């Protein structure tokens, strides 16, 4: 499970970096969507794979919707 979570976190980082580099106007959404992740210290926060996948999918959806509306 930890490997799967690490893979998802890597994908989240890549999508976040893409948004920051190529679509800076979407950065405001990054703070909004982060609220779906566990709160608290790293020791007490429990990363649920489903929550991470949902967050990743939300980031991808925001980015892709923006690309469709502004670049196609």
SEMIRO-298527 format. One record per atom (N, C-alpha, C): atom name; residue in three letters; z negated, x, y negated. Coordinates in steps of 0.2 Angstrom, whole numbers. Layout:
<pts>
{pt "CA"; "ALA"; {Z; X; Y}};
...
</pts>
This chain:
<pts>
{pt "N"; "UNK"; {0; 4; 6}};
{pt "CA"; "UNK"; {0; 0; 0}};
{pt "C"; "UNK"; {0; 4; -6}};
{pt "N"; "UNK"; {-4; 10; -6}};
{pt "CA"; "UNK"; {-4; 14; -12}};
{pt "C"; "UNK"; {3; 17; -13}};
{pt "N"; "UNK"; {7; 19; -8}};
{pt "CA"; "UNK"; {13; 22; -9}};
{pt "C"; "UNK"; {18; 17; -13}};
{pt "N"; "UNK"; {18; 10; -10}};
{pt "CA"; "UNK"; {22; 5; -13}};
{pt "C"; "UNK"; {20; 4; -21}};
{pt "N"; "UNK"; {13; 4; -22}};
{pt "CA"; "UNK"; {11; 3; -29}};
{pt "C"; "UNK"; {13; 9; -33}};
{pt "N"; "UNK"; {13; 15; -30}};
{pt "CA"; "UNK"; {16; 21; -34}};
{pt "C"; "UNK"; {23; 20; -36}};
{pt "N"; "UNK"; {27; 18; -31}};
{pt "CA"; "UNK"; {34; 17; -32}};
{pt "C"; "UNK"; {35; 12; -37}};
{pt "N"; "UNK"; {32; 7; -37}};
{pt "CA"; "UNK"; {33; 1; -42}};
{pt "C"; "UNK"; {31; 4; -49}};
{pt "N"; "UNK"; {25; 8; -50}};
{pt "CA"; "UNK"; {23; 11; -56}};
{pt "C"; "UNK"; {28; 16; -59}};
{pt "N"; "UNK"; {32; 19; -54}};
{pt "CA"; "UNK"; {37; 24; -56}};
{pt "C"; "UNK"; {43; 20; -59}};
{pt "N"; "UNK"; {44; 14; -56}};
{pt "CA"; "UNK"; {50; 10; -59}};
{pt "C"; "UNK"; {48; 7; -65}};
{pt "N"; "UNK"; {42; 5; -66}};
{pt "CA"; "UNK"; {39; 2; -72}};
{pt "C"; "UNK"; {40; 7; -78}};
{pt "N"; "UNK"; {38; 14; -76}};
{pt "CA"; "UNK"; {39; 19; -81}};
{pt "C"; "UNK"; {46; 20; -83}};
{pt "N"; "UNK"; {51; 20; -78}};
{pt "CA"; "UNK"; {58; 21; -80}};
{pt "C"; "UNK"; {60; 15; -84}};
{pt "N"; "UNK"; {59; 9; -83}};
{pt "CA"; "UNK"; {61; 3; -87}};
{pt "C"; "UNK"; {58; 3; -94}};
{pt "N"; "UNK"; {51; 5; -94}};
{pt "CA"; "UNK"; {48; 6; -101}};
{pt "C"; "UNK"; {51; 11; -105}};
{pt "N"; "UNK"; {53; 17; -102}};
{pt "CA"; "UNK"; {56; 22; -105}};
{pt "C"; "UNK"; {63; 20; -108}};
{pt "N"; "UNK"; {67; 16; -104}};
{pt "CA"; "UNK"; {73; 14; -106}};
{pt "C"; "UNK"; {73; 9; -112}};
{pt "N"; "UNK"; {68; 5; -112}};
{pt "CA"; "UNK"; {67; 0; -117}};
{pt "C"; "UNK"; {65; 4; -124}};
{pt "N"; "UNK"; {60; 9; -123}};
{pt "CA"; "UNK"; {58; 13; -129}};
{pt "C"; "UNK"; {64; 17; -132}};
{pt "N"; "UNK"; {68; 20; -127}};
{pt "CA"; "UNK"; {74; 24; -129}};
{pt "C"; "UNK"; {80; 20; -132}};
{pt "N"; "UNK"; {81; 15; -129}};
{pt "CA"; "UNK"; {88; 11; -130}};
{pt "C"; "UNK"; {87; 5; -134}};
{pt "N"; "UNK"; {81; 2; -133}};
{pt "CA"; "UNK"; {80; -5; -136}};
{pt "C"; "UNK"; {73; -5; -140}};
{pt "N"; "UNK"; {72; -1; -145}};
{pt "CA"; "UNK"; {66; -1; -148}};
{pt "C"; "UNK"; {63; -7; -151}};
{pt "N"; "UNK"; {68; -12; -152}};
{pt "CA"; "UNK"; {66; -18; -155}};
{pt "C"; "UNK"; {62; -22; -150}};
{pt "N"; "UNK"; {62; -21; -144}};
{pt "CA"; "UNK"; {59; -24; -138}};
{pt "C"; "UNK"; {52; -22; -137}};
{pt "N"; "UNK"; {50; -16; -140}};
{pt "CA"; "UNK"; {43; -13; -139}};
{pt "C"; "UNK"; {38; -18; -140}};
{pt "N"; "UNK"; {39; -23; -145}};
{pt "CA"; "UNK"; {33; -28; -146}};
{pt "C"; "UNK"; {32; -31; -140}};
{pt "N"; "UNK"; {37; -32; -135}};
{pt "CA"; "UNK"; {36; -36; -129}};
{pt "C"; "UNK"; {32; -32; -124}};
{pt "N"; "UNK"; {32; -25; -125}};
{pt "CA"; "UNK"; {28; -21; -120}};
{pt "C"; "UNK"; {21; -22; -120}};
{pt "N"; "UNK"; {18; -23; -126}};
{pt "CA"; "UNK"; {11; -24; -127}};
{pt "C"; "UNK"; {9; -31; -125}};
{pt "N"; "UNK"; {14; -36; -126}};
{pt "CA"; "UNK"; {12; -43; -123}};
{pt "C"; "UNK"; {12; -43; -116}};
{pt "N"; "UNK"; {17; -40; -113}};
{pt "CA"; "UNK"; {17; -41; -105}};
{pt "C"; "UNK"; {12; -36; -102}};
{pt "N"; "UNK"; {9; -31; -105}};
{pt "CA"; "UNK"; {4; -27; -102}};
{pt "C"; "UNK"; {-2; -31; -101}};
{pt "N"; "UNK"; {-3; -37; -105}};
{pt "CA"; "UNK"; {-9; -41; -104}};
{pt "C"; "UNK"; {-10; -44; -97}};
{pt "N"; "UNK"; {-4; -43; -93}};
{pt "CA"; "UNK"; {-4; -46; -86}};
{pt "C"; "UNK"; {-7; -41; -81}};
{pt "N"; "UNK"; {-8; -35; -83}};
{pt "CA"; "UNK"; {-10; -29; -79}};
{pt "C"; "UNK"; {-18; -30; -79}};
{pt "N"; "UNK"; {-21; -27; -74}};
{pt "CA"; "UNK"; {-29; -27; -74}};
{pt "C"; "UNK"; {-32; -23; -80}};
{pt "N"; "UNK"; {-37; -26; -82}};
{pt "CA"; "UNK"; {-41; -23; -88}};
{pt "C"; "UNK"; {-47; -19; -85}};
{pt "N"; "UNK"; {-49; -14; -90}};
{pt "CA"; "UNK"; {-55; -10; -88}};
{pt "C"; "UNK"; {-53; -3; -86}};
{pt "N"; "UNK"; {-58; 1; -84}};
{pt "CA"; "UNK"; {-57; 8; -83}};
{pt "C"; "UNK"; {-53; 9; -77}};
{pt "N"; "UNK"; {-50; 15; -76}};
{pt "CA"; "UNK"; {-46; 16; -70}};
{pt "C"; "UNK"; {-50; 15; -64}};
{pt "N"; "UNK"; {-57; 17; -64}};
{pt "CA"; "UNK"; {-61; 16; -58}};
{pt "C"; "UNK"; {-62; 9; -56}};
{pt "N"; "UNK"; {-63; 5; -61}};
{pt "CA"; "UNK"; {-64; -2; -59}};
{pt "C"; "UNK"; {-58; -7; -59}};
{pt "N"; "UNK"; {-52; -5; -62}};
{pt "CA"; "UNK"; {-46; -9; -62}};
{pt "C"; "UNK"; {-43; -9; -55}};
{pt "N"; "UNK"; {-41; -14; -52}};
{pt "CA"; "UNK"; {-39; -15; -46}};
{pt "C"; "UNK"; {-31; -17; -47}};
{pt "N"; "UNK"; {-27; -12; -45}};
{pt "CA"; "UNK"; {-20; -13; -45}};
{pt "C"; "UNK"; {-17; -17; -39}};
{pt "N"; "UNK"; {-15; -23; -40}};
{pt "CA"; "UNK"; {-12; -27; -35}};
{pt "C"; "UNK"; {-5; -27; -35}};
{pt "N"; "UNK"; {-2; -25; -29}};
{pt "CA"; "UNK"; {5; -24; -29}};
{pt "C"; "UNK"; {9; -30; -32}};
{pt "N"; "UNK"; {7; -36; -30}};
{pt "CA"; "UNK"; {11; -42; -33}};
{pt "C"; "UNK"; {11; -42; -40}};
{pt "N"; "UNK"; {5; -40; -44}};
{pt "CA"; "UNK"; {4; -40; -51}};
{pt "C"; "UNK"; {9; -35; -54}};
{pt "N"; "UNK"; {9; -29; -50}};
{pt "CA"; "UNK"; {14; -24; -53}};
{pt "C"; "UNK"; {21; -26; -52}};
{pt "N"; "UNK"; {23; -29; -47}};
{pt "CA"; "UNK"; {30; -32; -46}};
{pt "C"; "UNK"; {32; -37; -51}};
{pt "N"; "UNK"; {27; -41; -52}};
{pt "CA"; "UNK"; {28; -46; -57}};
{pt "C"; "UNK"; {29; -43; -64}};
{pt "N"; "UNK"; {25; -38; -66}};
{pt "CA"; "UNK"; {26; -35; -72}};
{pt "C"; "UNK"; {33; -31; -73}};
{pt "N"; "UNK"; {34; -28; -67}};
{pt "CA"; "UNK"; {41; -24; -67}};
{pt "C"; "UNK"; {47; -29; -68}};
{pt "N"; "UNK"; {46; -35; -64}};
{pt "CA"; "UNK"; {52; -40; -65}};
{pt "C"; "UNK"; {52; -43; -72}};
{pt "N"; "UNK"; {46; -44; -75}};
{pt "CA"; "UNK"; {46; -46; -82}};
{pt "C"; "UNK"; {49; -42; -87}};
{pt "N"; "UNK"; {48; -35; -86}};
{pt "CA"; "UNK"; {51; -30; -90}};
{pt "C"; "UNK"; {58; -30; -89}};
{pt "N"; "UNK"; {61; -30; -83}};
{pt "CA"; "UNK"; {68; -30; -82}};
{pt "C"; "UNK"; {71; -36; -85}};
{pt "N"; "UNK"; {68; -42; -84}};
{pt "CA"; "UNK"; {71; -48; -87}};
{pt "C"; "UNK"; {71; -48; -94}};
{pt "N"; "UNK"; {66; -46; -98}};
{pt "CA"; "UNK"; {66; -45; -105}};
{pt "C"; "UNK"; {72; -41; -107}};
{pt "N"; "UNK"; {73; -35; -104}};
{pt "CA"; "UNK"; {78; -30; -106}};
{pt "C"; "UNK"; {85; -33; -104}};
{pt "N"; "UNK"; {86; -36; -98}};
{pt "CA"; "UNK"; {92; -38; -96}};
{pt "C"; "UNK"; {95; -44; -100}};
{pt "N"; "UNK"; {90; -48; -102}};
{pt "CA"; "UNK"; {91; -54; -106}};
{pt "C"; "UNK"; {94; -52; -113}};
{pt "N"; "UNK"; {90; -47; -116}};
{pt "CA"; "UNK"; {92; -44; -122}};
{pt "C"; "UNK"; {99; -41; -122}};
{pt "N"; "UNK"; {100; -37; -117}};
{pt "CA"; "UNK"; {107; -34; -116}};
{pt "C"; "UNK"; {112; -39; -116}};
{pt "N"; "UNK"; {111; -45; -112}};
{pt "CA"; "UNK"; {116; -50; -111}};
{pt "C"; "UNK"; {118; -53; -118}};
{pt "N"; "UNK"; {112; -54; -122}};
{pt "CA"; "UNK"; {113; -58; -128}};
{pt "C"; "UNK"; {116; -53; -134}};
{pt "N"; "UNK"; {115; -47; -133}};
{pt "CA"; "UNK"; {117; -43; -139}};
{pt "C"; "UNK"; {123; -38; -137}};
{pt "N"; "UNK"; {124; -37; -131}};
{pt "CA"; "UNK"; {129; -32; -129}};
{pt "C"; "UNK"; {135; -34; -125}};
{pt "N"; "UNK"; {135; -41; -124}};
{pt "CA"; "UNK"; {141; -44; -120}};
{pt "C"; "UNK"; {145; -49; -124}};
</pts>
